[in-house]
Amino acid sequence: MRTGDGRDRLAREFARICLLAGEAVMAVYASDFEARTKSDRSPVTDADEAAESIILQALTVALPGVPVLAEESFGAGARPELDSEFLLVDPVDGTKEFISRNGEFTINIALVSNRAPVAGCVFAPAKERIYLGGETACAADLAAGGRPDAAALHPIHVRAPKPGELCAVMSRSHADEQTRAFAKQLGATETVSAGSSLKFCLVAEGAADVYPRFGPTSEWDTAAGHAVLAAAGGCVTQPDGRPFLYAKSEAGFRNGPFVAWGGLRPA
């Protein structure tokens, strides 16, 4: 398992790749693109496919021999042989947000080791905001094609909850009554809606306290944000407090319900 500064270096390499892929994503975003429907009825655009191609090529160089599970390749039938260490890639997380042009979509890369994400990057190219998580967590305002230089990055950390001022962040496109009920039970006095993995990042940088999710997600949707949040001092669990694990091949790499916690810890 990679530890210490090696994880931070890996997160910076993921950031470099995300910033590179972001150029292709933003080129499509600026065009008169068309959305298509995949076999699972989820949307896809040329941006997903172009970004994934760039990311996969770069990861082959950066981490040769490490298996990669990527959303579009998986949807096309690719089933790499995974071991205790593998990569998860979502080339455009929040395709619905991409199509609606609200800017709340991200490019996600993460390394999973022993069923937990240990390094990751979440890049929101339309918002020109990037988040890195390894041994430590940091963020920067960077546009697609930029470089994750140390001078541009600043550390981020979860915040301590304030009594009577609990903020829950929820999915903009997929919030449901079970999620709202869970937030209410926690005592949330404020809710914020956001798309894609940005929800993890809002908790990681102390803009929110908790992110509950009861709707369906896949492992590539969550691993990078999970890595950023864990590096920032938070954690992700199942709603009953049990560990939230990856490499769920028996479930088709689909996630069950989870809660992303900031300074507020599960009971």
C-alpha positions as CSV (number, residue, x, y, z in Angstrom):
1,M,0.0,0.0,0.0
2,R,1.3,3.5,-0.9
3,T,1.9,5.8,2.0
4,G,3.0,9.3,3.0
5,D,4.3,11.6,0.4
6,G,4.0,9.0,-2.3
7,R,0.2,9.3,-2.1
8,D,0.5,13.1,-2.4
9,R,2.7,12.8,-5.5
10,L,0.2,10.4,-7.0
11,A,-2.7,12.8,-6.4
12,R,-0.7,15.5,-8.1
13,E,-0.1,13.2,-11.1
14,F,-3.8,12.5,-11.2
15,A,-4.4,16.3,-11.2
16,R,-2.1,16.7,-14.1
17,I,-4.0,14.1,-16.1
18,C,-7.4,15.6,-15.1
19,L,-6.3,19.1,-16.2
20,L,-5.1,17.6,-19.5
21,A,-8.4,15.7,-20.1
22,G,-10.3,18.9,-19.1
23,E,-9.2,20.6,-22.3
24,A,-11.1,17.9,-24.4
25,V,-14.1,18.1,-22.1
26,M,-14.4,21.9,-22.3
27,A,-14.0,21.8,-26.1
28,V,-17.1,19.6,-26.3
29,Y,-18.8,21.7,-23.6
30,A,-18.3,24.8,-25.8
31,S,-19.7,23.1,-28.9
32,D,-23.2,22.3,-30.1
33,F,-22.9,18.8,-28.8
34,E,-25.6,16.1,-28.7
35,A,-26.3,13.6,-25.8
36,R,-26.8,9.9,-26.4
37,T,-28.4,7.3,-24.2
38,K,-26.4,4.2,-23.2
39,S,-27.8,0.7,-22.7
40,D,-28.3,1.5,-18.9
41,R,-30.4,4.5,-20.0
42,S,-27.8,7.0,-18.6
43,P,-26.6,9.8,-20.9
44,V,-23.2,10.1,-22.6
45,T,-21.6,12.7,-24.8
46,D,-18.4,12.9,-26.9
47,A,-16.8,14.5,-23.8
48,D,-17.0,11.3,-21.8
49,E,-15.4,9.3,-24.5
50,A,-12.6,11.8,-25.4
51,A,-11.7,12.4,-21.8
52,E,-11.5,8.7,-20.9
53,S,-9.3,8.0,-23.9
54,I,-6.8,10.7,-22.8
55,I,-6.9,9.5,-19.1
56,L,-6.4,5.8,-20.0
57,Q,-3.4,6.6,-22.2
58,A,-1.8,8.8,-19.5
59,L,-2.4,6.2,-16.7
60,T,-0.7,3.5,-18.7
61,V,2.4,5.6,-18.6
62,A,2.1,6.9,-15.0
63,L,1.1,3.5,-13.4
64,P,2.0,0.8,-15.8
65,G,0.5,-2.6,-15.0
66,V,-2.1,-1.2,-12.6
67,P,-5.6,-2.3,-13.7
68,V,-8.1,0.5,-14.6
69,L,-11.8,0.4,-14.2
70,A,-13.3,3.2,-16.2
71,E,-17.0,4.0,-16.7
72,E,-17.2,4.1,-20.5
73,S,-14.9,1.1,-21.0
74,F,-16.8,-0.9,-18.4
75,G,-20.1,0.0,-20.1
76,A,-18.7,-1.2,-23.4
77,G,-17.9,-4.6,-21.8
78,A,-14.3,-4.2,-20.6
79,R,-13.7,-6.3,-17.4
80,P,-10.0,-6.0,-16.3
81,E,-8.6,-8.5,-13.9
82,L,-8.4,-6.6,-10.6
83,D,-6.1,-7.2,-7.7
84,S,-5.7,-5.4,-4.3
85,E,-4.7,-2.2,-6.1
86,F,-6.5,-0.7,-9.1
87,L,-7.6,2.6,-10.6
88,L,-11.2,4.0,-10.9
89,V,-11.9,6.6,-13.6
90,D,-15.0,8.7,-14.3
91,P,-14.2,10.9,-17.3
92,V,-17.3,13.1,-16.8
93,D,-19.1,12.6,-13.4
94,G,-22.4,14.4,-13.6
95,T,-23.2,14.1,-17.3
96,K,-26.7,15.4,-16.6
97,E,-25.1,18.6,-15.2
98,F,-22.8,18.7,-18.2
99,I,-25.8,18.5,-20.5
100,S,-27.8,21.2,-18.6
101,R,-24.6,23.4,-18.7
102,N,-24.7,24.3,-15.1
103,G,-21.0,23.6,-14.6
104,E,-21.3,21.1,-11.8
105,F,-19.6,18.2,-13.5
106,T,-16.2,16.7,-12.7
107,I,-13.4,14.5,-13.9
108,N,-12.4,11.9,-11.4
109,I,-9.4,9.6,-10.9
110,A,-8.6,7.5,-7.9
111,L,-6.4,4.7,-6.7
112,V,-8.0,2.0,-4.6
113,S,-5.8,-0.1,-2.4
114,N,-7.1,-2.9,-0.1
115,R,-10.7,-1.8,-0.9
116,A,-10.2,1.8,0.1
117,P,-9.3,4.9,-2.0
118,V,-5.9,6.2,-1.0
119,A,-5.3,8.9,-3.6
120,G,-7.6,10.9,-5.8
121,C,-8.3,14.0,-7.8
122,V,-11.6,15.7,-8.6
123,F,-11.5,18.5,-11.2
124,A,-14.4,20.7,-12.1
125,P,-13.2,22.3,-15.4
126,A,-16.2,24.6,-15.9
127,K,-15.8,26.0,-12.4
128,E,-11.9,26.0,-12.8
129,R,-11.6,24.3,-9.4
130,I,-9.5,21.2,-8.5
131,Y,-9.2,19.0,-5.4
132,L,-6.5,16.6,-4.5
133,G,-6.4,14.0,-1.8
134,G,-3.5,11.7,-0.8
135,E,-1.8,11.8,2.6
136,T,-3.1,15.4,2.8
137,A,-5.8,17.3,1.0
138,C,-5.5,20.5,-1.1
139,A,-7.4,22.5,-3.7
140,A,-6.7,25.2,-6.2
141,D,-8.4,27.5,-8.7
142,L,-7.1,26.1,-12.0
143,A,-8.4,26.1,-15.6
144,A,-8.2,23.1,-17.9
145,G,-4.7,22.8,-19.3
146,G,-3.1,24.3,-16.2
147,R,-0.5,22.8,-13.9
148,P,-1.0,21.7,-10.3
149,D,2.1,23.6,-9.1
150,A,2.7,23.6,-5.3
151,A,2.4,27.4,-5.3
152,A,-1.2,27.2,-6.6
153,L,-2.4,24.6,-4.1
154,H,-3.7,25.4,-0.6
155,P,-4.6,22.9,2.1
156,I,-8.2,22.1,2.9
157,H,-9.8,20.4,6.0
158,V,-13.2,19.5,7.2
159,R,-14.8,21.9,9.7
160,A,-15.9,21.2,13.3
161,P,-19.7,21.2,13.4
162,K,-21.4,24.1,15.1
163,P,-24.3,23.3,17.4
164,G,-27.6,24.1,15.6
165,E,-25.9,25.0,12.3
166,L,-25.5,21.7,10.6
167,C,-25.3,21.9,6.8
168,A,-26.1,18.8,4.6
169,V,-25.2,18.8,0.9
170,M,-27.4,16.7,-1.4
171,S,-27.4,15.6,-5.0
172,R,-28.9,18.2,-7.4
173,S,-30.3,15.5,-9.7
174,H,-30.9,12.5,-7.4
175,A,-31.9,13.7,-3.9
176,D,-34.8,11.6,-2.6
177,E,-37.1,11.5,0.5
178,Q,-34.9,9.0,2.3
179,T,-31.9,11.3,2.0
180,R,-33.9,14.3,3.2
181,A,-35.3,12.3,6.1
182,F,-31.8,11.2,7.1
183,A,-30.5,14.8,7.0
184,K,-33.5,15.9,9.1
185,Q,-32.8,13.2,11.7
186,L,-29.3,14.4,12.0
187,G,-30.6,17.9,12.8
188,A,-29.6,19.6,9.5
189,T,-30.7,23.2,9.6
190,E,-29.4,24.0,6.1
191,T,-29.3,22.0,2.9
192,V,-27.2,22.7,-0.2
193,S,-27.6,21.1,-3.7
194,A,-24.7,20.3,-5.9
195,G,-23.8,17.9,-8.7
196,S,-21.2,15.2,-9.2
197,S,-18.3,14.6,-6.8
198,L,-18.4,18.3,-5.8
199,K,-20.5,17.2,-2.9
200,F,-17.6,15.3,-1.3
201,C,-15.4,18.3,-1.9
202,L,-17.8,20.8,-0.3
203,V,-17.6,18.7,2.9
204,A,-13.8,18.3,2.5
205,E,-13.2,22.0,2.3
206,G,-15.5,22.9,5.2
207,A,-18.4,24.4,3.2
208,A,-20.8,21.6,4.5
209,D,-20.9,19.1,7.3
210,V,-22.3,15.9,5.8
211,Y,-23.4,14.4,2.5
212,P,-25.9,11.5,2.7
213,R,-26.7,9.5,-0.4
214,F,-29.3,6.7,-0.6
215,G,-29.7,6.7,-4.4
216,P,-27.6,4.5,-6.7
217,T,-24.0,5.3,-7.6
218,S,-21.1,3.4,-9.0
219,E,-17.6,3.1,-7.5
220,W,-16.1,5.4,-10.1
221,D,-18.6,8.1,-9.1
222,T,-17.3,8.2,-5.5
223,A,-13.7,7.0,-5.1
224,A,-11.9,10.2,-6.0
225,G,-14.2,12.4,-3.8
226,H,-13.9,9.8,-1.0
227,A,-10.1,10.1,-1.2
228,V,-10.2,13.9,-1.0
229,L,-12.5,13.8,1.9
230,A,-10.5,11.2,3.8
231,A,-7.3,13.2,3.3
232,A,-9.1,16.3,4.6
233,G,-10.0,14.6,7.9
234,G,-13.5,13.2,7.0
235,C,-14.7,9.7,6.3
236,V,-17.3,7.8,4.4
237,T,-19.4,5.0,5.9
238,Q,-22.5,3.0,5.3
239,P,-25.5,4.7,7.0
240,D,-25.2,2.2,10.0
241,G,-21.5,3.2,10.5
242,R,-20.0,0.1,8.8
243,P,-17.0,0.7,6.5
244,F,-17.8,1.8,2.9
245,L,-15.7,-0.5,0.7
246,Y,-14.7,-0.8,-3.0
247,A,-13.9,-3.7,-5.3
248,K,-17.5,-4.9,-5.1
249,S,-17.3,-7.0,-8.3
250,E,-20.2,-9.2,-7.2
251,A,-22.4,-6.1,-7.3
252,G,-21.1,-4.9,-10.6
253,F,-19.2,-2.2,-8.8
254,R,-22.4,-0.5,-7.7
255,N,-22.5,1.2,-4.4
256,G,-25.1,0.9,-1.7
257,P,-26.2,3.9,0.5
258,F,-23.5,5.9,2.2
259,V,-22.8,9.0,4.3
260,A,-19.8,11.3,3.7
261,W,-18.9,12.8,7.1
262,G,-16.9,16.0,7.8
263,G,-16.1,16.9,11.4
264,L,-19.4,15.5,12.4
265,R,-18.7,11.8,13.1
266,P,-21.2,8.9,12.9
267,A,-22.7,7.8,16.2
